[in-house]
Amino acid sequence: MPDESGIIRAVLDGQPDRYAELVDRYQGRAIRLAFSLLGNDDDARETSQEAFLKAYRSLGRFRGEAAFSTWLFRIVINECRSRWRRRAREPVATARIGGSPAADEESEGSLFVDPEDPGADPAEQLAQRELARRLSREIARLPMQQRIAFVSHHLHGCSLEETAAVMRRRVGTVKSHLFRATERLRRTLGPWLTQEQQE
């Protein structure tokens, strides 16, 4: 696998086509990260494209103090925040064109989580899909900083240090966000899980 610093030097030295190697390497992870924060596939793809374009334009300012992936994912997260702010300013639609509220809720589906075990019996698979739907919906309701920390660490497998680098926060602050997010998810999902276990 070509060295990233060599690819970056080549791009800056007049070989812009080499940037495609970095896009190929990180596009999947960038889209998954954006999807985890935005919950919409179209938004995730557009946001990740914007992030790659912004990273390309800013490549001369990349100093290599962190890994390129850390720098890129920080840009992805910032683009997601911007999209959220724009979305918050948009007027709320009062009518749906096609579909139904139930269909909309179903479309929330497994936005972030897919714990389904293909070896489970149909009843267990149904329960797992419902858990994934509920967990995804509650993750989407977390405050943005808590969501970023939770998604990066628990769903994307980043270490605490990597998550802190992406968020530009101290490890202790990331731990605090993770604790609050976990407590909130436990509080909101706990009653449903208890009821499921009793049935």
Secondary structure by P-SEA (a helix, b strand, c coil): cccaaaaaaaaaacccccaaaaaaacaaaaaaaaaaacccaaaaaaaaaaaaaaaaaacccccccccaaaaaaaaaaaaaaaaaaaaaacccccccccccaaaaaaaacccccccccccccaaaaaaaaaaaaaaaaaaaaccaaaaaaaaacccccccaaaaaaaacccaaaaaaaaaaaaaaaaaaaaaaaaaaaac
